[in-house]
Amino acid sequence: MKNKKPLLILIVAAFGAFLGTFNETFLNIALTPIMKDFNVEVSTVQWLTTAYMLGAAIMIPIASFLYRKFATRPLFLFTVGLLIAGSLVCAFAPSFPVMLGGRILQSLGTGMLTPIGMNMVLSVVPKEKMGSYMGLMGAATTLGPSFSIIIAGVLLSISTWHILFFVFAALMIILFIMGAIIIGKDKKLENPYLDILSVILISLALIGILYGISTLFSGNLLVAISAIIIGIICLIIFAKRQNNLKVPLVNFEPLKVKRFKIGIALNMIAMMILLSLNVIMPLFIQNAMNMSSLTSSLTLFPAIVVSCVLAPIAGKIYDNKGGKFIIPLGYLLVFTFIIIMILTINLKSLILIALLYIPIAGSMSLIIGPSQSFALGALPKELNPHGVTLITAGFQIAGCIGTSVFTGVYSLMTNIKISTGTSSYEAMEFAFIITLAVAFVIALAGFITALKVKRLEKNATIKTDLKLESIMKKDVYTVKENDNLLTALSLISEKHISGVPVINNSGKLTGFISDGDIMRYLAKAHPLFVNAYSLALLGTENGFDEKLKDLMNLKVKDIAKKKVLTIDINTNLEEVCRILESKHLKKAPVMKDGKMVGVINRSNITTYAVNTYLEMAK
């Protein structure tokens, strides 16, 4: 995709991420009419959301294999095609099981769509702009769940829930056309191996854990606990198997980096709260307050606008300042305004709910994009696809667990209160308060975790500022331009180095000479370095030693390279690597204010990279 502008790739990927998360919550406003049409309970209808996220979570690690195996454009179009097909199945569904089947078909496409999109962006994004790009991707994933509420509310005010799937299918067709036009074909393909047993294990693990959690509050307690235990066992076996596979389905290497672990945890906590509240709030507004779908969506609409504005701003702030302030601030606002909502929900004011939801949903823009950038920015480029897999899988798993827990708590508390003779509204209000309390505890945990960002970024910044000066070789060996070749070659041999800078009597850098320069010159000038026949001829003439002596007495300045590529001491390490690689150099002099202060070579960088990675992994 190098032939395409990064912005065009970003537009396709962001639109895809938007539609993927958009569809996860698109039905939230319609859950109440769907329950009535198919005569199902809250604990059943929530599977339209939970099963969708579960299917997507299972497909994410498989998507990593598919991305490496197949060209991007046909894979992307196939993925979008699955979502279109699933939408049409749901639109014409005559029963709840058929509709659930359509949602699962959609989920297979979503599970591939998001990681493919993120990998597309990472393949073209400049690292110094990662915050801005990931901010826009984060905005897309944040706005998807939020914006779907208002669109669904408007559509349900003029038609039945069936129209939602027709509209979504139309949007996916637009994405299909964009992908066909914009996505290139030039990605380098691999030949990875798909371990079927790993696919089975991760599927059983996720199904067991998430099914158990979803039924923990409203089903058979023994069955729920058994499912969770089986799921955990399968997950442990899966993780151990990945360590023994030559090409693992999921590479857990990024999780050895502490900064990545913190970043993915912050992202999962935020998504758990956001996706869950986007399910619970419409249910409460419609069922408890007896409001229409449109009224429910309009109540949450101001928060959508604020999220739109804050997401790209948050990305730019991260690029300039990092995440040490913006991520903790996001969580601080979330749990503060959740507490205020708990204390004021008895006022039964839709306007107040709308106002309080603005900082809750809007603050997610301060967390999601920056936390993804914080996590991925800690990884070397070759681990980016694996980091994307873990982040997107975490996104879906967080949504599954959050939605299952929140709806389970809401349903359980409602039923308990009603069984004691409490009115329907009071029961649902109490359940909503308890659910918000759960969200508060989770947000508080996110805030405490976010406080670690500052320390991790501070350590990284110190290393970044000092990296070139601290890792370069300062006790530089040099030769003077009037020294002979023997002096230069002796120094190179004695110090076990490949070359040395050349200076004049004033100490100014005038050139560079390497062992290769000397040997190439001797090969041209002396028959010994041409072939064995020439050596035989040499024996009949003036003698080998005399010839060699004459050559070795040549001045260094006579064969040294005059045009020396130097590196300023303030150059960042990434640029240093690029220069050495593009110019095929092993080392280069480092300059400060026009004076040579050291030499940087590839072994210095390799040692630094290994030590830094091990330090980050602690």
NORZICOR-V503611 format. One record per pair of residues at least 12 apart in sequence whose C-alpha atoms are under 6 Angstrom apart, sorted by the first residue. I is the first residue (numbers start at 1). J is the second residue. If there is no record, write none. Layout:
((I;J) (I;J))
This chain:
((1;184) (1;186) (6;124) (10;121) (13;117) (14;137) (14;140) (17;114) (17;140) (17;141) (18;140) (18;141) (18;144) (20;110) (21;141) (21;144) (21;145) (22;144) (22;145) (22;148) (25;145) (26;148) (28;279) (29;282) (29;293) (48;100) (50;400) (52;103) (52;104) (52;107) (53;396) (53;400) (55;107) (55;108) (56;107) (56;108) (56;110) (56;111) (57;111) (57;393) (57;396) (58;203) (59;108) (59;111) (60;111) (60;112) (60;393) (61;250) (63;112) (68;189) (68;190) (69;189) (69;190) (69;191) (73;183) (77;176) (79;109) (82;109) (83;106) (83;109) (84;169) (86;102) (86;105) (86;106) (87;165) (87;169) (89;102) (90;102) (91;162) (91;165) (131;315) (131;318) (131;319) (131;373) (132;315) (132;316) (134;369) (135;311) (135;312) (135;315) (135;369) (136;312) (138;368) (138;369) (139;311) (146;304) (149;297) (150;297) (153;293) (153;294) (153;297) (154;294) (157;294) (201;234) (201;238) (205;231) (205;234) (205;235) (208;227) (208;228) (208;231) (209;228) (209;231) (212;224) (212;227) (212;228) (214;404) (217;408) (217;412) (251;386) (254;387) (256;617) (257;616) (257;617) (258;616) (258;617) (259;375) (260;375) (263;371) (263;374) (263;375) (264;391) (267;368) (267;371) (268;394) (268;395) (268;398) (272;398) (272;399) (272;402) (275;399) (276;402) (276;403) (282;296) (288;425) (299;354) (300;354) (303;358) (303;361) (303;362) (306;362) (307;362) (307;365) (311;365) (314;366) (324;453) (324;454) (326;366) (327;366) (327;367) (328;447) (328;450) (330;363) (330;366) (330;367) (331;447) (334;360) (335;440) (335;443) (342;433) (406;435) (410;431) (413;431) (414;427) (414;428) (414;431) (471;604) (472;599) (472;600) (473;598) (473;599) (474;598) (476;598) (478;500) (478;501) (478;502) (479;502) (480;502) (480;503) (480;504) (481;502) (481;503) (481;504) (481;556) (481;557) (482;555) (482;556) (483;555) (483;556) (484;553) (484;554) (484;555) (484;556) (485;552) (485;554) (485;556) (486;552) (498;514) (498;515) (499;513) (499;514) (499;515) (500;512) (500;513) (511;560) (511;561) (511;562) (511;564) (512;560) (512;561) (513;560) (566;588) (566;589) (566;590) (567;590) (567;591) (568;590) (568;591) (569;590) (569;591) (569;592) (586;601) (586;602) (587;600) (587;601) (588;600))
